[in-house]
Amino acid sequence: MRPPFRFPDDLLTLQETWQQTYADLAQGSSTCSPTVLRRRLIALSGRLYTHPYWTAPAGWRTGGVELRRAVRSHAPAATGREAA
């Protein structure tokens, strides 16, 4: 059983934006040039890596995969978001 992770909304939004930008770059479906998308990915990666949530000693190692899973599944229980 996986431990529950509670991610802040801004971190979830940041990861979601990263994933969408990556998908746009991979599919070539964006109106932006590939260079602009790659630069955006680099900037978003830096913001994800330096987010205050990861200041815990094992933060990124234990929660990075769970963050990506939470954004992909949009599961309220896994993300800690309140159900509307």
N, C-alpha and C positions, 0 to 999 in steps of 0.2 A: 504494500500500500504506500502510495506517495504521500509525503507530508503536504499539508495545505499551504499554498503560497498566497500571500495577499499583496498584490502589486498595486502601486499608486496609479491612478487614472492617467496621469501625464506620461508615465512610463509605458503603459499599454498603448496609448495613442502614438507615442514615439516609435514603438516596435511595429505597430500597424502601418505607419507611414513608411518605415524602412521596408517592410515586406511588399507594400504596394509599389514603391519605387523600384525595387528589385524585379518584381514581376513585369513592370513597364519596360525596364531595360532588357529583360530576357525575351519578351515578346515583340519588342520593337513597335509597340502600339501607341506610344506616347507622341505627342506633337513636339516634345523637347528632343534635342539632339542627344545621342548616346553620351557625349562628353558631359553635358549638363546633368544627366541622370547619374553618371559615375561620380561626379563631384558631390551631388546631393547625397549619394550613398555614403561617401567618405565622411561628410559632415554629420550625417545621422548616426553613423557608427561611432564617431567620437562622442556624440551626445549620449548615446546609449551606454557606452563604456564608462563614462564619467558621471553618470547619474548618481545622486546621493544615496539611492536605495542600495547600491552595491558596496557601500562602505563597510558593511559587516564583513568579518574575516573570510567567510566562505561564500559570500554573496553571489558573485557571478558564476562560480563553478557549480553551485547547487541550484541556482534559480534561472540561469540563462535558457536552458532547454524548456523549463516549465513556462517561462514567459512566452516563448515562441508558440508553445502548445496552447496556452491560454488565448492568445490572439487568434490563432487559427480556428479554435473551436468556439470562441465567444461564449464559453461556459461561465455563468455568473458565480457558481460555487468555487471554481478553480481560480477566478480572478479576484474574488473579494468584492466585486461590484454588487451593489444592492439591486435586487430585482425591482423592476418598475411596475 
